[in-house]
Amino acid sequence: MSVRHATARELELYVLGALEGPGAQAVEEHCAACEACSAALAGEARLEVAFEQVAKRSSRVAAVRPMRAVAYAAAGVLAMAAALLVWFGRAPAAVATGGDGAVAVGHSAIQDGAILDARNDALDGG
């Protein structure tokens, strides 16, 4: 049994798999005989597992966000298309040109009647 305890850096490197050769063997032998270092190694391993779980959750959230942004963009484009259809989808007024180049805008009888009804209602107070 070695007298020197494993350092936190050695335990971290061992858990990450970055400690190789005689260094890894020394940590293994010491932790097998030393209860305090064995507990510290177990704590380091739990911490590494927790970091891995956080990293996995973060990558799943990052994958969901672009999809949400695409959905919002698609909804915005659809709303703009609907507004354009409402704006430009109205029937255009009839335009007629006379022989002298004058432009006359024609109204349908239904539109004229509705305008007159609205004026009469306004004048009658109701």
Order of alpha helices (4+ residues) and beta strands (2+ residues): alpha-alpha-alpha-beta-beta-alpha
